[in-house]
């Protein structure tokens, strides 16, 4: 058996991803990665800002630092 082939799947509608991370360098890396791979990503560095973005922007998913 050969190695499994990777299949890229892209949605017609972009998935909105909110990155809530207090480490700015890590947040930037994640943001760049997800934006380059077809997501509509935004980042925030505080819990209060994350709450406002969730209410107003309505992301599909939230990637959050648990200690934020």
Secondary structure, DSSP 8 states (H G I E B T S, - for coil): -----------SS--EEEEE-S-HHHHHHHHHHHHHTT-EEEEESSHHHHHHHHHHH--SEEEE-TT-
